[in-house]
């Protein structure tokens, strides 16, 4: 479904590669898999089960020839994934790029919801309308031009609402510019896994502008992804003061790369990010450094109404759109919201009081996180 003339194949290849590196799924299904674009990024040591679904048997035969030896755990299905008869063992991640334009979206998302494990992720790529280019760009590939009559662009807001109805919560979106004025919308949706008693859903777990009663949601678009050695919440440092020397990288999406100009002159930066693994919030919590219940706004706990985290890290180098940093206390795969330079004259306050942390703060370098804020 992707046109080589607008560079979609490489963009989707990179997108899938980034997804398997970020989420490290134990099982993944690719809907509309074609001949396996991007399958070279799958590590059989990490992903134990791979499912490719397509209606074209010729494509599946090529895919099998290309990857069956490298991915012995691969399963190929010649099937319409929107059909009521479609059956697949549920997976941790489903990747579906440029396929919703050719199917019944409601049926497709209903089936996806049934075949995604609780807490699993759907990554969907949709083509946005363009004033500069027709939905299907004229090309030498006549098979692609033949699709123009059946292609129907998908309204992304309606798509996200249907996802929510199916229990797939939008947690992140991004837009990727292509050639000829085309743009891809990429949405990341997590299947609900249930909330703990006493918790409320955080408003920033949906990144779209919506009105719910008298409340308006806030649209936020991550500008990158943070990569660190910490794959699980348990056992990681709770503040940069406890992560001395820990290295990480901050991958800034290409469309925001120009914003990094002049940042190399600063020794430290402030990272603002989304606590993507924190479900819901509580207004009183027992923080890591205490055994007494405290108001969440008097703590750095991740279970917040708007789950935004901040960390001051040391900036080593910048290579293209990748920042190499130290003293990182952040979970791998965390969505990045913003970067600001740390300026002592702006950010250091002499004589500041630290409330209940006055005596507990000295323990921060040794304190590790546990599972209390899952």
ZAMAR-904558 format. One record per residue (C-alpha): residue in one letter; x, z, y. Coordinates in steps of 0.001 Angstrom, whole numbers, padded with zeros to 6 digits, always signed. Each point is the difference from the previous one (the first is absolute). Layout:
ZAMAR-904558
AXZY
...
This chain:
ZAMAR-904558
X+000000+000000+000000
X+003066+000194+002277
X+001261-002935+002048
X+003780-000579-000040
X-000229-001759+003379
X-000931+003208+001811
X+002472+002176-001913
X-002638+001999-001836
X+001772-000007-003366
X+003087+001796+001317
X-002053+002415+002099
X-002135+000957-003010
X+003122+000280-002154
X+001529+002438+002496
X-003277+001879+000352
X-000335+000528-003747
X+003656+001003-000304
X-000403+002564+002763
X-003137+001373-001694
X+001575+000557-003426
X+003033+001631+001619
X-002137+002287+002143
X-002659+001055-002521
X+002062-000247-003203
X-003185-000468-002077
X+000057+000793-003715
X-002536-002794-000427
X-000879-002960+002218
X-002467-002884-000082
X+000387-003152+002079
X-003269-001852+000575
X+000448-003732+000522
X+003532+000336-001335
X+000624-003788-000211
X+003473-000621-001437
X+001361+003459+000799
X+001187-000151+003610
X+001772+003326+000607
X+000020+001191-003622
X+003807+000075+000123
X-000306+003185+002091
X-001678+001942-002838
X+002303+002442-001774
X-001036+000548-003648
X+001762+003366+000150
X-002501+001128+002646
X-003129-002046-000675
X-001044+000448-003619
X-002923-002432+000033
X-000461-003263+001903
X-003240-002015+000011
X-000303-003505+001429
X-003489-001433+000527
X-000777-003636+000858
X-002617-002636-000865
X+002597-002738-000433
X+001508-000051-003534
X+002794-002345+001074
X+001187+002515+002598
X-000062+002807-002571
X+002026-002081-002450
X+002706-000516+002628
X-000052+003690+000889
X+000411+000957-003647
X+002934-002358-000392
X+001664+001386+003127
X-000424+003737-000545
X-000979+000934-003571
X+003614+000754-000965
X+000770+002015+003127
X-003375+001776-000043
X-000852+000629-003662
X-002868+002260+001099
X-001858-002818+001782
X-003603-000883-000881
X-001585-003227+001260
X-003745-000510+000348
X-001759-003305+000573
X-003115+001385+001647
X-002069+000166+003180
X+000618+003538+001228
X-003327-000008+001900
X-001995-000561-003202
X-002150+002773-001444
X+001724-000602-003348
X+003474+000668+001391
X+001680+002912-001772
X+003464+001435+000541
X+001562+003374-000623
X+000188+001686+003441
X+003310-000245+001860
X+001871+001885+002704
X+000257-002959+002396
X-001890-003249+000510
X+001483-002780+002106
X-002368-002743+001172
X+001256-002478+002598
X-001962-002969+001379
X-002594+000111-002776
X-002964+001669+001703
X-000561-003169+002064
X-001151-001774-003190
X-002159+002636-001717
X-002979+002259+000565
X+001679+002893+001789
X-002624+002607-000905
X+000232-000782-003721
X+003782-000148+000182
X+000388+003399+001674
X-002533+001586-002352
X+002080-001130-002979
X+003249+001042+001658
X-001394+003466+000628
X-000833+000343-003700
X+003462-001097-001138
X+002136+002075+002375
X+001087+003488-001032
X-000917+002943+002287
X+002666+000220+002677
X+001006-003610-000705
X+000598-002609+002690
X-001578-003379+000747
X+002126-002297+002161
X-002056-002887+001360
X+001248-002891+002135
X-002607-001971+001964
X+000422-002995+002269
X-001210+000609+003535
X-001760-002638+002121
X+002310-002097+002179
X-000735-002048+003111
X+003107-002096-000605
X-000439-000989-003625
X-002689-000834-002550
X-000469+002509-002876
X+001727-002450-002384
X+002968-001714+001654
X+000407-003731-000732
X+002749-000357-002595
X+001465-002366-002589
X-001551+002199-002681
X-003423-001558-000551
X-001044+002833-002313
X+000180+002387+002958
X-001959-002312+002291
X-002733-000196-002651
X-000555+003747+000481
X-001086-000416+003615
X-003615-000632-000958
X-000316+003287-001921
X+002201+002241+002152
X-001808+002555+002137
X+001919+002359+002267
X-000812+003672-000521
X-000998+002343+002817
X+002554+002814-000251
X-002312+002685+001390
X-002734-000884-002485
X+002642-000093-002737
X+001224+003510+000869
X-003565+001338+000122
X-000673-001405-003468
X+003235+001565-001226
X-001130+003368+001369
X-003369-000391-001759
X+001889-000551-003268
X+002100+003136+000545
X+003044-001891+001274
X+001198+001682+003203
X+002003-002053+002471
X+003252+001823+000731
X+002063-002663+001682
X-000211-003513+001447
X+002472-002504+001351
X-000002-003569+001273
X+002627-002579-000940
X+000391-003136+002153
X+000515-003319-001820
X+000789-003531+001134
X-002577-002170+001798
X-001582+003043+001659
X-001311+001490-003225
X-000051+003763-000580
X-000396+002076-003151
X-001881+003289+000003
X+001346+002427-002598
X-002078+003044-000899
X+001055+002920-002182
X-002871+001861-001666
X+000199+003128-002120
X-002597+000857-002605
X-001514+003422+000561
X+001281+002617-002401
X-002186+002874+001128
X+000605+002712+002575
X+000809+003673-000481
X-002674+002631+000797
X-000161+000842+003685
X+001733-003178+001111
X-001327-002553+002467
X+000956-003647+000182
X+002578-000796+002626
X-001153-002595+002579
X+003328-001835-000051
X-000371-000824-003681
X-001928-003029+001266
X+002037-002115+002414
X-002825-002122+001412
X-002054+000447+003154
X-003418+001134-001167
X-002820+002047+001445
X-001374+002868-002055
X-002815+001643+001929
X+001465+000923+003370
X+003587-000071-001277
X+002329-002959+000252
X+002809-000526-002453
X+003445-000908+001301
X+001744-003218-000977
X+003611+000543-000982
X+002360-002605-001429
X+003164+001216-001737
X+003122-001655+001367
X+002103+000483-003121
X+000783+001998-003142
X+002390+002932-000490
X+002171-000049-003142
X+001602+003229-001264
X+001246+001558-003264
X-003107+002211-000190
X-002503-001543-002422
X-002140+003122-000457
X-001224+002699+002367
X+001228+002918-002104
X+003575+001088+000611
X+000690-001965+003181
X+001140+001638+003280
X-002727+001067+002395
X+001875-000793+003233
X+003073-002063+001028
X+001898+003304+000338
X-000182+000263-003788
X+000982-003630-000604
X+003486-000089+001487
X+001804-003168-001066
X-002955-001491-001920
X+000014-003762+000587
X-002970-002308+000397
X-001001-003293+001542
X-002784-000895+002385
X-001310-003520-000598
X-001657-001301+003172
X-002340-002945-000554
X+001327-003258+001396
X-002735-000362+002611
X+001197+003254+001639
X+003731-000677-000257
X+000434-000848+003704
X-001023+003564+000838
X+003282+001293-001491
X+002042-001440+002886
X+002325+002643+001566
X-000848+002656-002621
X+003549-000093-001441
X+001234+001962+003018
X-001737+003174-001186
X+001467+002371-002580
X-003389+001435-001038
X-003527-001393-000127
X-003462+001456-000513
X-002061-001552-002801
X-003784+000223+000114
X-001683-000695-003331
X-003169+000314-002057
X-000313+002645-002750
X-001361-002612-002425
X+000017+002303-003024
X-001909+002818+001686
X-003717-000076-000845
X-002409+001638+002414
X+000777+002968+002238
X-000545+003734+000429
X-000054+001868+003283
X+001773+002983-001572
X+002928-000377-002363
X+002713+002108-001599
X+003190-001676+001256
X+003205-000401-002012
X+001831+002684+001962
X-002674+002691-000291
X-002540+001544-002358
X-002592+000638+002695
X-002801-002392+000990
X+000735-001667+003359
X-001895-002407+002227
X+001125-003515-000885
X+000889-000762+003637
X+002472+002921-000064
X+001823-001586-002963
X+001707-003250-001014
X-002205-000307-003108
X-000978-003602-000960
X-003697+000751-000661
X-001128-000670+003560
X-003113-001617+001527
X+002264-002861+001104
X+002860+000102-002549
X+002888-001031+002239
X+003535+001233-000679
X+003097+000010+002201
X+003673+000296-000911
X+003145-000101+002110
X+002635-001897-002003
X+003539-001189+000648
X+000356-003746+000600
X+003092-001510-001639
X-000340-003770+000303
X-002560-002755+000498
X+000156-003155-002137
X-002516-002607+001092
X-003293+001931-000272
X+001279+002789-002273
X+001091+003358+001416
X+002473+002049-002045
X-000657+003697+000629
X+001113+003457-001190
X-001573+003460-000253
X-003240-001438-001392
X-002793+002294-001246
X-002621-002718-000599
X-001660-001258-003186
X+001005-003469-001209
X-002471-002728+000973
X-001391+001853+003012
X-001685-002289+002600
X+001830+000055+003339
X-002157+000253+003133
X+002526+000173+002849
X+003635+000592+000982
X+001242+001737+003130
X+003518+000927+001101
X+000912+003682-000096
X+001162+001078+003465
X+001218+003618+000303
X-000870+000118+003712
X-003578-000929-000870
X-000523+001719-003331
X+002034+003229+000030
X-001728+003019+001545
X+002122+003045+000764
X-001658+003357-000674
X-002753-001476-002186
X-001980+002529-002073
X-000646-000760-003687
X-002926+002312-000780
X-000331+001039-003634
X+003029-002196-000857
X+002375+002199+002016
X+001271+001739-003151
X-001011-002573-002617
X+001736-002972+001622
X+003400+001010-001318
X-001172-000771-003553
X-000772-003658+000708
X+003332-001382-001205
X-000572+001345-003529
X-003785-000266-000302
X-001305-002876-002148
X-003520-001399-000138
X-002420+000604-002870
X-003407-001379-000938
X-002144+002108+002337
X-000772-002879+002393
X-000906-002737-002506
